[in-house]
Amino acid sequence: MFTGLVLIVTGILIAVYPPLLSVLVAGLLIFFGTLVLVTAYYGRKARGRPAPRLFEILLRY
């Protein structure tokens, strides 16, 4: 039920303020991209393979 209410409120906000849609989509893309990177890094780490140097540089800080 909570998810439905959130979707309805989000839909109303997008109807009232259309640029909000681009902000939401950009946020989702950034979130899922980060999730894929972190999952791949820890998956490699769990299998004992060395992580590529790029992952080490990105995830060090």
PDB file of N, CA, C and O in Angstrom:
ATOM      1  N   MET A   1       0.820  -1.182   0.000  1.00  0.00           N
ATOM      2  CA  MET A   1       0.000   0.000   0.000  1.00  0.00           C
ATOM      3  C   MET A   1       0.870   1.254   0.000  1.00  0.00           C
ATOM      4  O   MET A   1       0.574   2.224  -0.698  1.00  0.00           O
ATOM      5  N   PHE A   2       1.940   1.228   0.784  1.00  0.00           N
ATOM      6  CA  PHE A   2       2.833   2.385   0.844  1.00  0.00           C
ATOM      7  C   PHE A   2       3.465   2.658  -0.522  1.00  0.00           C
ATOM      8  O   PHE A   2       3.606   3.810  -0.935  1.00  0.00           O
ATOM      9  N   THR A   3       3.844   1.579  -1.216  1.00  0.00           N
ATOM     10  CA  THR A   3       4.455   1.738  -2.534  1.00  0.00           C
ATOM     11  C   THR A   3       3.480   2.383  -3.509  1.00  0.00           C
ATOM     12  O   THR A   3       3.867   3.239  -4.304  1.00  0.00           O
ATOM     13  N   GLY A   4       2.233   1.979  -3.449  1.00  0.00           N
ATOM     14  CA  GLY A   4       1.217   2.579  -4.307  1.00  0.00           C
ATOM     15  C   GLY A   4       1.039   4.060  -4.040  1.00  0.00           C
ATOM     16  O   GLY A   4       0.907   4.855  -4.970  1.00  0.00           O
ATOM     17  N   LEU A   5       1.035   4.429  -2.767  1.00  0.00           N
ATOM     18  CA  LEU A   5       0.905   5.846  -2.420  1.00  0.00           C
ATOM     19  C   LEU A   5       2.109   6.648  -2.912  1.00  0.00           C
ATOM     20  O   LEU A   5       1.964   7.767  -3.405  1.00  0.00           O
ATOM     21  N   VAL A   6       3.286   6.068  -2.773  1.00  0.00           N
ATOM     22  CA  VAL A   6       4.492   6.756  -3.248  1.00  0.00           C
ATOM     23  C   VAL A   6       4.427   6.952  -4.760  1.00  0.00           C
ATOM     24  O   VAL A   6       4.774   8.022  -5.259  1.00  0.00           O
ATOM     25  N   LEU A   7       3.985   5.931  -5.491  1.00  0.00           N
ATOM     26  CA  LEU A   7       3.870   6.054  -6.942  1.00  0.00           C
ATOM     27  C   LEU A   7       2.839   7.104  -7.343  1.00  0.00           C
ATOM     28  O   LEU A   7       3.066   7.860  -8.287  1.00  0.00           O
ATOM     29  N   ILE A   8       1.721   7.161  -6.645  1.00  0.00           N
ATOM     30  CA  ILE A   8       0.688   8.155  -6.948  1.00  0.00           C
ATOM     31  C   ILE A   8       1.204   9.564  -6.683  1.00  0.00           C
ATOM     32  O   ILE A   8       1.029  10.460  -7.509  1.00  0.00           O
ATOM     33  N   VAL A   9       1.839   9.757  -5.534  1.00  0.00           N
ATOM     34  CA  VAL A   9       2.374  11.084  -5.202  1.00  0.00           C
ATOM     35  C   VAL A   9       3.454  11.485  -6.203  1.00  0.00           C
ATOM     36  O   VAL A   9       3.511  12.639  -6.627  1.00  0.00           O
ATOM     37  N   THR A  10       4.307  10.540  -6.580  1.00  0.00           N
ATOM     38  CA  THR A  10       5.345  10.829  -7.569  1.00  0.00           C
ATOM     39  C   THR A  10       4.724  11.203  -8.910  1.00  0.00           C
ATOM     40  O   THR A  10       5.191  12.131  -9.571  1.00  0.00           O
ATOM     41  N   GLY A  11       3.689  10.497  -9.312  1.00  0.00           N
ATOM     42  CA  GLY A  11       2.992  10.819 -10.558  1.00  0.00           C
ATOM     43  C   GLY A  11       2.385  12.210 -10.537  1.00  0.00           C
ATOM     44  O   GLY A  11       2.450  12.934 -11.530  1.00  0.00           O
ATOM     45  N   ILE A  12       1.799  12.584  -9.417  1.00  0.00           N
ATOM     46  CA  ILE A  12       1.217  13.928  -9.288  1.00  0.00           C
ATOM     47  C   ILE A  12       2.312  14.986  -9.343  1.00  0.00           C
ATOM     48  O   ILE A  12       2.155  16.008 -10.010  1.00  0.00           O
ATOM     49  N   LEU A  13       3.414  14.747  -8.646  1.00  0.00           N
ATOM     50  CA  LEU A  13       4.520  15.707  -8.672  1.00  0.00           C
ATOM     51  C   LEU A  13       5.098  15.867 -10.075  1.00  0.00           C
ATOM     52  O   LEU A  13       5.440  16.978 -10.481  1.00  0.00           O
ATOM     53  N   ILE A  14       5.209  14.769 -10.816  1.00  0.00           N
ATOM     54  CA  ILE A  14       5.715  14.849 -12.185  1.00  0.00           C
ATOM     55  C   ILE A  14       4.737  15.612 -13.070  1.00  0.00           C
ATOM     56  O   ILE A  14       5.159  16.371 -13.943  1.00  0.00           O
ATOM     57  N   ALA A  15       3.430  15.419 -12.856  1.00  0.00           N
ATOM     58  CA  ALA A  15       2.433  16.148 -13.642  1.00  0.00           C
ATOM     59  C   ALA A  15       2.492  17.642 -13.350  1.00  0.00           C
ATOM     60  O   ALA A  15       2.301  18.458 -14.251  1.00  0.00           O
ATOM     61  N   VAL A  16       2.753  18.002 -12.099  1.00  0.00           N
ATOM     62  CA  VAL A  16       2.802  19.411 -11.712  1.00  0.00           C
ATOM     63  C   VAL A  16       4.134  20.039 -12.129  1.00  0.00           C
ATOM     64  O   VAL A  16       4.167  21.188 -12.571  1.00  0.00           O
ATOM     65  N   TYR A  17       5.215  19.300 -11.991  1.00  0.00           N
ATOM     66  CA  TYR A  17       6.553  19.831 -12.258  1.00  0.00           C
ATOM     67  C   TYR A  17       7.318  18.835 -13.140  1.00  0.00           C
ATOM     68  O   TYR A  17       8.074  18.015 -12.618  1.00  0.00           O
ATOM     69  N   PRO A  18       7.133  18.890 -14.489  1.00  0.00           N
ATOM     70  CA  PRO A  18       7.720  17.896 -15.408  1.00  0.00           C
ATOM     71  C   PRO A  18       9.240  17.722 -15.338  1.00  0.00           C
ATOM     72  O   PRO A  18       9.704  16.600 -15.539  1.00  0.00           O
ATOM     73  N   PRO A  19      10.050  18.759 -15.064  1.00  0.00           N
ATOM     74  CA  PRO A  19      11.498  18.501 -14.981  1.00  0.00           C
ATOM     75  C   PRO A  19      11.877  17.511 -13.875  1.00  0.00           C
ATOM     76  O   PRO A  19      12.989  16.982 -13.867  1.00  0.00           O
ATOM     77  N   LEU A  20      10.965  17.266 -12.956  1.00  0.00           N
ATOM     78  CA  LEU A  20      11.230  16.295 -11.899  1.00  0.00           C
ATOM     79  C   LEU A  20      11.457  14.898 -12.476  1.00  0.00           C
ATOM     80  O   LEU A  20      12.202  14.103 -11.903  1.00  0.00           O
ATOM     81  N   LEU A  21      10.817  14.598 -13.605  1.00  0.00           N
ATOM     82  CA  LEU A  21      10.978  13.289 -14.236  1.00  0.00           C
ATOM     83  C   LEU A  21      12.434  13.048 -14.628  1.00  0.00           C
ATOM     84  O   LEU A  21      12.968  11.963 -14.399  1.00  0.00           O
ATOM     85  N   SER A  22      13.069  14.048 -15.212  1.00  0.00           N
ATOM     86  CA  SER A  22      14.468  13.864 -15.620  1.00  0.00           C
ATOM     87  C   SER A  22      15.375  13.679 -14.407  1.00  0.00           C
ATOM     88  O   SER A  22      16.340  12.917 -14.468  1.00  0.00           O
ATOM     89  N   VAL A  23      15.078  14.360 -13.317  1.00  0.00           N
ATOM     90  CA  VAL A  23      15.871  14.205 -12.092  1.00  0.00           C
ATOM     91  C   VAL A  23      15.697  12.795 -11.527  1.00  0.00           C
ATOM     92  O   VAL A  23      16.669  12.172 -11.099  1.00  0.00           O
ATOM     93  N   LEU A  24      14.474  12.298 -11.526  1.00  0.00           N
ATOM     94  CA  LEU A  24      14.218  10.946 -11.015  1.00  0.00           C
ATOM     95  C   LEU A  24      14.906   9.885 -11.871  1.00  0.00           C
ATOM     96  O   LEU A  24      15.512   8.953 -11.342  1.00  0.00           O
ATOM     97  N   VAL A  25      14.813  10.029 -13.187  1.00  0.00           N
ATOM     98  CA  VAL A  25      15.438   9.051 -14.080  1.00  0.00           C
ATOM     99  C   VAL A  25      16.958   9.086 -13.924  1.00  0.00           C
ATOM    100  O   VAL A  25      17.598   8.036 -13.872  1.00  0.00           O
ATOM    101  N   ALA A  26      17.534  10.275 -13.850  1.00  0.00           N
ATOM    102  CA  ALA A  26      18.984  10.385 -13.663  1.00  0.00           C
ATOM    103  C   ALA A  26      19.406   9.760 -12.335  1.00  0.00           C
ATOM    104  O   ALA A  26      20.420   9.065 -12.272  1.00  0.00           O
ATOM    105  N   GLY A  27      18.649   9.999 -11.295  1.00  0.00           N
ATOM    106  CA  GLY A  27      18.962   9.406  -9.996  1.00  0.00           C
ATOM    107  C   GLY A  27      18.902   7.887 -10.027  1.00  0.00           C
ATOM    108  O   GLY A  27      19.757   7.215  -9.448  1.00  0.00           O
ATOM    109  N   LEU A  28      17.895   7.346 -10.701  1.00  0.00           N
ATOM    110  CA  LEU A  28      17.785   5.891 -10.809  1.00  0.00           C
ATOM    111  C   LEU A  28      18.945   5.302 -11.604  1.00  0.00           C
ATOM    112  O   LEU A  28      19.490   4.263 -11.232  1.00  0.00           O
ATOM    113  N   LEU A  29      19.324   5.959 -12.696  1.00  0.00           N
ATOM    114  CA  LEU A  29      20.444   5.460 -13.490  1.00  0.00           C
ATOM    115  C   LEU A  29      21.746   5.481 -12.692  1.00  0.00           C
ATOM    116  O   LEU A  29      22.529   4.534 -12.757  1.00  0.00           O
ATOM    117  N   ILE A  30      21.974   6.537 -11.956  1.00  0.00           N
ATOM    118  CA  ILE A  30      23.178   6.618 -11.127  1.00  0.00           C
ATOM    119  C   ILE A  30      23.160   5.540 -10.049  1.00  0.00           C
ATOM    120  O   ILE A  30      24.177   4.895  -9.795  1.00  0.00           O
ATOM    121  N   PHE A  31      22.011   5.344  -9.419  1.00  0.00           N
ATOM    122  CA  PHE A  31      21.893   4.336  -8.365  1.00  0.00           C
ATOM    123  C   PHE A  31      22.157   2.934  -8.905  1.00  0.00           C
ATOM    124  O   PHE A  31      22.939   2.182  -8.324  1.00  0.00           O
ATOM    125  N   PHE A  32      21.505   2.580 -10.019  1.00  0.00           N
ATOM    126  CA  PHE A  32      21.677   1.234 -10.555  1.00  0.00           C
ATOM    127  C   PHE A  32      23.072   1.023 -11.131  1.00  0.00           C
ATOM    128  O   PHE A  32      23.606  -0.084 -11.059  1.00  0.00           O
ATOM    129  N   GLY A  33      23.665   2.057 -11.696  1.00  0.00           N
ATOM    130  CA  GLY A  33      25.041   1.945 -12.176  1.00  0.00           C
ATOM    131  C   GLY A  33      26.005   1.681 -11.039  1.00  0.00           C
ATOM    132  O   GLY A  33      26.896   0.838 -11.152  1.00  0.00           O
ATOM    133  N   THR A  34      25.827   2.404  -9.942  1.00  0.00           N
ATOM    134  CA  THR A  34      26.665   2.195  -8.762  1.00  0.00           C
ATOM    135  C   THR A  34      26.451   0.795  -8.195  1.00  0.00           C
ATOM    136  O   THR A  34      27.405   0.133  -7.787  1.00  0.00           O
ATOM    137  N   LEU A  35      25.215   0.355  -8.170  1.00  0.00           N
ATOM    138  CA  LEU A  35      24.901  -0.980  -7.668  1.00  0.00           C
ATOM    139  C   LEU A  35      25.588  -2.058  -8.499  1.00  0.00           C
ATOM    140  O   LEU A  35      26.117  -3.021  -7.944  1.00  0.00           O
ATOM    141  N   VAL A  36      25.585  -1.909  -9.811  1.00  0.00           N
ATOM    142  CA  VAL A  36      26.238  -2.887 -10.685  1.00  0.00           C
ATOM    143  C   VAL A  36      27.745  -2.899 -10.449  1.00  0.00           C
ATOM    144  O   VAL A  36      28.351  -3.969 -10.380  1.00  0.00           O
ATOM    145  N   LEU A  37      28.355  -1.723 -10.324  1.00  0.00           N
ATOM    146  CA  LEU A  37      29.798  -1.661 -10.072  1.00  0.00           C
ATOM    147  C   LEU A  37      30.177  -2.327  -8.753  1.00  0.00           C
ATOM    148  O   LEU A  37      31.124  -3.112  -8.699  1.00  0.00           O
ATOM    149  N   VAL A  38      29.448  -2.017  -7.706  1.00  0.00           N
ATOM    150  CA  VAL A  38      29.766  -2.575  -6.388  1.00  0.00           C
ATOM    151  C   VAL A  38      29.528  -4.081  -6.368  1.00  0.00           C
ATOM    152  O   VAL A  38      30.321  -4.824  -5.790  1.00  0.00           O
ATOM    153  N   THR A  39      28.452  -4.535  -6.986  1.00  0.00           N
ATOM    154  CA  THR A  39      28.164  -5.967  -7.036  1.00  0.00           C
ATOM    155  C   THR A  39      29.249  -6.714  -7.803  1.00  0.00           C
ATOM    156  O   THR A  39      29.689  -7.783  -7.378  1.00  0.00           O
ATOM    157  N   ALA A  40      29.676  -6.163  -8.919  1.00  0.00           N
ATOM    158  CA  ALA A  40      30.735  -6.808  -9.700  1.00  0.00           C
ATOM    159  C   ALA A  40      32.041  -6.854  -8.914  1.00  0.00           C
ATOM    160  O   ALA A  40      32.752  -7.858  -8.946  1.00  0.00           O
ATOM    161  N   TYR A  41      32.351  -5.791  -8.224  1.00  0.00           N
ATOM    162  CA  TYR A  41      33.595  -5.737  -7.441  1.00  0.00           C
ATOM    163  C   TYR A  41      33.589  -6.796  -6.343  1.00  0.00           C
ATOM    164  O   TYR A  41      34.548  -7.556  -6.205  1.00  0.00           O
ATOM    165  N   TYR A  42      32.514  -6.848  -5.565  1.00  0.00           N
ATOM    166  CA  TYR A  42      32.475  -7.805  -4.461  1.00  0.00           C
ATOM    167  C   TYR A  42      32.295  -9.234  -4.955  1.00  0.00           C
ATOM    168  O   TYR A  42      32.724 -10.173  -4.285  1.00  0.00           O
ATOM    169  N   GLY A  43      31.665  -9.415  -6.118  1.00  0.00           N
ATOM    170  CA  GLY A  43      31.578 -10.747  -6.700  1.00  0.00           C
ATOM    171  C   GLY A  43      32.943 -11.281  -7.088  1.00  0.00           C
ATOM    172  O   GLY A  43      33.258 -12.445  -6.842  1.00  0.00           O
ATOM    173  N   ARG A  44      33.747 -10.432  -7.690  1.00  0.00           N
ATOM    174  CA  ARG A  44      35.115 -10.834  -8.042  1.00  0.00           C
ATOM    175  C   ARG A  44      35.942 -11.083  -6.787  1.00  0.00           C
ATOM    176  O   ARG A  44      36.733 -12.025  -6.730  1.00  0.00           O
ATOM    177  N   LYS A  45      35.755 -10.243  -5.798  1.00  0.00           N
ATOM    178  CA  LYS A  45      36.515 -10.386  -4.555  1.00  0.00           C
ATOM    179  C   LYS A  45      36.160 -11.705  -3.858  1.00  0.00           C
ATOM    180  O   LYS A  45      37.038 -12.371  -3.310  1.00  0.00           O
ATOM    181  N   ALA A  46      34.883 -12.080  -3.877  1.00  0.00           N
ATOM    182  CA  ALA A  46      34.445 -13.312  -3.220  1.00  0.00           C
ATOM    183  C   ALA A  46      34.967 -14.549  -3.950  1.00  0.00           C
ATOM    184  O   ALA A  46      35.224 -15.574  -3.319  1.00  0.00           O
ATOM    185  N   ARG A  47      35.127 -14.466  -5.270  1.00  0.00           N
ATOM    186  CA  ARG A  47      35.631 -15.600  -6.036  1.00  0.00           C
ATOM    187  C   ARG A  47      37.147 -15.710  -6.000  1.00  0.00           C
ATOM    188  O   ARG A  47      37.716 -16.681  -6.498  1.00  0.00           O
ATOM    189  N   GLY A  48      37.792 -14.726  -5.417  1.00  0.00           N
ATOM    190  CA  GLY A  48      39.240 -14.787  -5.293  1.00  0.00           C
ATOM    191  C   GLY A  48      39.996 -14.210  -6.470  1.00  0.00           C
ATOM    192  O   GLY A  48      41.226 -14.252  -6.493  1.00  0.00           O
ATOM    193  N   ARG A  49      39.290 -13.674  -7.442  1.00  0.00           N
ATOM    194  CA  ARG A  49      39.966 -13.054  -8.580  1.00  0.00           C
ATOM    195  C   ARG A  49      40.398 -11.645  -8.195  1.00  0.00           C
ATOM    196  O   ARG A  49      39.694 -10.961  -7.452  1.00  0.00           O
ATOM    197  N   PRO A  50      41.523 -11.219  -8.685  1.00  0.00           N
ATOM    198  CA  PRO A  50      41.923  -9.834  -8.392  1.00  0.00           C
ATOM    199  C   PRO A  50      41.014  -8.848  -9.122  1.00  0.00           C
ATOM    200  O   PRO A  50      40.643  -9.062 -10.276  1.00  0.00           O
ATOM    201  N   ALA A  51      40.676  -7.801  -8.454  1.00  0.00           N
ATOM    202  CA  ALA A  51      39.822  -6.781  -9.053  1.00  0.00           C
ATOM    203  C   ALA A  51      40.623  -5.965 -10.054  1.00  0.00           C
ATOM    204  O   ALA A  51      41.816  -5.732  -9.856  1.00  0.00           O
ATOM    205  N   PRO A  52      39.977  -5.532 -11.121  1.00  0.00           N
ATOM    206  CA  PRO A  52      40.672  -4.655 -12.063  1.00  0.00           C
ATOM    207  C   PRO A  52      41.130  -3.371 -11.368  1.00  0.00           C
ATOM    208  O   PRO A  52      40.514  -2.929 -10.399  1.00  0.00           O
ATOM    209  N   ARG A  53      42.179  -2.799 -11.852  1.00  0.00           N
ATOM    210  CA  ARG A  53      42.761  -1.608 -11.234  1.00  0.00           C
ATOM    211  C   ARG A  53      41.751  -0.461 -11.183  1.00  0.00           C
ATOM    212  O   ARG A  53      41.763   0.320 -10.231  1.00  0.00           O
ATOM    213  N   LEU A  54      40.878  -0.343 -12.184  1.00  0.00           N
ATOM    214  CA  LEU A  54      39.891   0.738 -12.212  1.00  0.00           C
ATOM    215  C   LEU A  54      38.963   0.649 -11.006  1.00  0.00           C
ATOM    216  O   LEU A  54      38.661   1.671 -10.389  1.00  0.00           O
ATOM    217  N   PHE A  55      38.506  -0.547 -10.658  1.00  0.00           N
ATOM    218  CA  PHE A  55      37.638  -0.706  -9.488  1.00  0.00           C
ATOM    219  C   PHE A  55      38.356  -0.276  -8.219  1.00  0.00           C
ATOM    220  O   PHE A  55      37.770   0.377  -7.355  1.00  0.00           O
ATOM    221  N   GLU A  56      39.613  -0.641  -8.110  1.00  0.00           N
ATOM    222  CA  GLU A  56      40.372  -0.260  -6.917  1.00  0.00           C
ATOM    223  C   GLU A  56      40.487   1.253  -6.801  1.00  0.00           C
ATOM    224  O   GLU A  56      40.375   1.811  -5.710  1.00  0.00           O
ATOM    225  N   ILE A  57      40.711   1.908  -7.924  1.00  0.00           N
ATOM    226  CA  ILE A  57      40.833   3.371  -7.909  1.00  0.00           C
ATOM    227  C   ILE A  57      39.496   4.016  -7.570  1.00  0.00           C
ATOM    228  O   ILE A  57      39.445   4.944  -6.762  1.00  0.00           O
ATOM    229  N   LEU A  58      38.409   3.535  -8.180  1.00  0.00           N
ATOM    230  CA  LEU A  58      37.090   4.137  -7.964  1.00  0.00           C
ATOM    231  C   LEU A  58      36.566   3.904  -6.555  1.00  0.00           C
ATOM    232  O   LEU A  58      35.957   4.798  -5.968  1.00  0.00           O
ATOM    233  N   LEU A  59      36.792   2.723  -6.008  1.00  0.00           N
ATOM    234  CA  LEU A  59      36.181   2.374  -4.734  1.00  0.00           C
ATOM    235  C   LEU A  59      37.097   2.607  -3.537  1.00  0.00           C
ATOM    236  O   LEU A  59      36.705   2.331  -2.403  1.00  0.00           O
ATOM    237  N   ARG A  60      38.279   3.099  -3.762  1.00  0.00           N
ATOM    238  CA  ARG A  60      39.202   3.348  -2.659  1.00  0.00           C
ATOM    239  C   ARG A  60      38.692   4.466  -1.762  1.00  0.00           C
ATOM    240  O   ARG A  60      38.827   4.379  -0.541  1.00  0.00           O
ATOM    241  N   TYR A  61      38.116   5.504  -2.330  1.00  0.00           N
ATOM    242  CA  TYR A  61      37.728   6.678  -1.548  1.00  0.00           C
ATOM    243  C   TYR A  61      36.294   6.641  -1.216  1.00  0.00           C
ATOM    244  O   TYR A  61      35.788   7.551  -0.559  1.00  0.00           O
TER     245      TYR A  61
END
